Amino acid sequence: MNGTIAALVKRAVEVLQDIPVNDPVKEARLLVSHATGIRPDRLTLELREDASAEQAAALEALLTRRQAREPVSHMLGKRAFYNHDFIVTADTLDPRPETETLVANALGARFATVLDMGTGTGAIILSLLAESPNAKGIATDLSPAAIKVAAQNAEALKVADQLTLLESDWYAAVDGTFDLIVSNPPYIALDEMPSLAPELSYEPRMALTDEADGLTAYRKITAGAPAHLNPDGWLMVEIGWTQGPDVAALFTEAGLQNVAIKPDLDGRDRVVIGQKA
């Protein structure tokens, strides 16, 4: 199957519609771009060009992987998030659009120092540092492989000199206090795992679930927050959309003030924030 670049896009759309995926046309164009080496922004201009046998074969290989529900980001090796492309691997949780709600809220706070726990790709803290060139940050993760990916992303975004990366179990290796603490911890309850999309089986399980009720990480994060926040400093975490009241209660129990639950663009509870007195 050769034909034109347009024929490759049509083929990809047909396969993706049968899986199905949320946006088969968008995914098709990304996969065709990757298979052909044509930049996404030039694909439309080259739709009438002939496709080579090698390009067609490369696309078929990608479609086979997608039919096995491998995430597109793993095939491309990157994921777009908050104005940047981030390297992703099977060792990191994919940055998702709803997490941009956490970044947007964090940028609304004044901070010179920031701590990001469970950083994964580094998407959250690196997005913050890229917008705040005078700020310094520490990012932690329990996974050495994830730390390496975050370091690569820090270099790519040219903020490596603003960032210190630590292998740490939450606050264990962290010293000092911060103006801002952020985290997108594992919040999926164990009994919810079987109902997740198949694509999530390609992502690190420890970044998804606490193997319990989904609140374990929040208990640890909120308990340690007062000792690691500067006066008037903020704690902000991403949550599952049903967890707002439970996590907000943990913030209040930890003595934080101005506790609020913030929605994402779909109107679902997505971020809980609180401030040290």
N, C-alpha and C positions, 0 to 999 in steps of 0.2 A: 504494500500500500504506500504509494508515493504521492503523486499529484502535486498540488500546491500547498503552500503554508496554510491557506484557508481550509483545505481538505484535512490537514492535521488538526486544526482547531475543531472542525466539525466532528471528526472522529473522537477527539478527547471529550467533547461535550456529551456525545452519545453514551460513552462509557461511564462518565461521571454521573449522568442522570440516572443510570441504572443502579448506582451504588446504594442510595443516592447521597448527594452532598448538598449543603445549603446554597451554594452559589456555583453551579457547574461551569458557567461561562467564565467567571473570574478565575477559577482553578484551572480550567482548560488553557487559558491564555498564559498563565504562569508556567504550566508544565510544558507547553509548546515553546515558550521562550527559553526555558532551561534546556530542552532537548535540541533546539536549533542553534542556540547561542545568540539569538536575536534579542536585543534589549526589549523589555516590556513596552517601553515608550515608543519603540519603532515597529512593533509587531503589525499594527494596522497598516503601516506604509508598505509592508512587504507581503501582505496576504496573497497577492497574485503571483509571487515568485515561486519557482519550482522548488519542491522539497526533495532532498536527496534520500537515497535508500538508508544511509546512516542516520539521518535525522528522524526518519520514520521509525527505524528500529529503536532508537533511543527513546522516542516517545512511547512506543509499545512497552518497553521495559519499565518506564515510569508508571504507566497506567496499570500494569500488573501489580506493582507495589501499592498503588493507591487502592486497587480492588481488595488488597489484603488489609486495608484501612490504615496503612502507614501515613502519618501526617505529611502534608505537602511541605511543611517547614523542614522536616527531616531530609526530604529529598533535595530541597534547595539549599539546605544548610544555613538558613537564615529566616528571620521573622521580623516584619516591620512593626515598630512600636514607638509611639510618641516622637515622631519626626526622624527616627533613626532605624537602620537595619541592625539587628542583633544576631550574632552567631548563636545557633542552637544545635544541641546534640541530644542523643538519647540520655545523657547525664543531667539534663536540665529540664525544668518545666518550661513549656512554651509561654512567652509573654502573650497575654490576651488583651483584647481591647478594653474589657471592663476594668483591668488593672490601671488603665490610664486615669481612672477616677481617683485612685490613690495618689498618683503623681500630681494631678491637678490640685487636689486639696493640700498636698504638702507644699506646693509652690506658693500657696496662699499664706503660708506661715513664714515668719522671718527666721532664718537660721544661718549660722556660720559653721556649725558642726552637725553632722547627721550620722546616725547608725542605722544600717539596714541588716536585719537578721533573716537568714534563710534566703540569701540573695540570688541563688541560681545563676541565671545569665548575667545578673547585675542590672537588668533593665530598669528597675525602679531607681536605685541610687545613681546610676550613670545618667539617666534622664534628668535627675535633679541637679547633679553636678554640672552637666552640660549647660543648664540654664542658670547656674549660679557659680560663675568662674572664681569667685573669692571664697567659696565654701570648701571645707574639707570633710571627708567621710571615711567611715569604717564599714566594711561589709563582711558579714560572716556567713559561713555555710558549714554543715557537717560533712559535706562531700568534697574531697580533694579535687575530684574531676570537675565539679561545678565551679570551684574556685579558679581552676585553670581557664575555663570558658569565660568567666567574668573578667579575668585579667586580659584575655584577648580582646574582649569588647571594650574594656577601658582604654586599651591602646588604640583601637580603631576610632573611638570617639575623642581621642586626645585629651582624656581627663585622668590618665594614670597617675599623674603627679599630685592629684587631689585625693587619691584613694589609697587606703590600706586594706588589704584583704587578709582575713584570719579564718583558719579552720577552728570552728567553735560550736559547742552545743549551747545555743542561745547565748546567755551572758557569760558563760564559763570563762572565756579567754578575753573578755572585754574589760578594759580599765577606763576610768574617767566618766565624765558626764557630757550630755549632748543637748543641743537646742531642739533636736527633732529625732525621734525614733520611728522607723517605718518597718512594716513587715507584711508579706503575703505568705502566711504559714500554711502548713497542711491542715485543711479544715473539713475535708470530706469524712463523714462518719463511716465506720466499717460496714454498717448494714446498707449504706448507699452505694458502695463500690460495684456490686454486680450490675447496677442499672446504668453505669456510665457509658459514654460513647466508646466504641472499640478503639478509637485513636488514642485514648488515654492509656491503653495498655503498653504503648511505646514510650511512655514517660516514666520517670523514676517514681516508684510507689511511695517512697518516704516523703516526696514533695506533695503528694496528694492527700494522704490519710494519716491520722495518728493511730490507726488501728483501734480506735475507741469511739468516743461520742463526737469527735470533731472539734472539741473545745480544749483539749490538753495544751496545745501550744499557747492559746490565749491566756490560760491560767498562769503559765510560766512567764509570758511576756509582760502581763499586767502586774504580776507580783514583783518583778524586778525593775519595773519602769521608774518608780519614784527615786530609787537609789542611783539611777543612771540618767535622769533628766535634770537639766538646769532649771532654776526657778523660771516659771512661765513657759517652760519647754513643752512640746507637744508629742504625744504618742498617737500614731495613726496606723490602722491595720485594715487590710482587706478582709472581707468576710463572705461566707456563703449567704445568699439572699434571705434565708430564714433565720439567721443567727443574730440579727441586730440586737434584740432585747437581751439575750443571754450575754453577749459580749459587752454591751453597754453596762450591764450590771456588774461585770467583772472590773470594768474601768472605775465605776463608782466605789466598789468595795476596796480598790487599791488607793482610794483617796484622791483620784483625779477629778478635776472640775471642768465645767463647760463641755460635758460629755454630749456628743451628738452623733446621730446616724445619718450618713450622707448617701443619696441614691446615685446609681449610674445613669447612663443616657437612656436606658430602658425603663427607668423609674423604680428599679429594684434596689433594696438596701444593699450597699456594697462596701462602705467604709465606715468605721467607727473612729471617732477622734476624741481626745481628752487632753487636758492641760494640767500640768503641775502647778499648784498654788504658788 
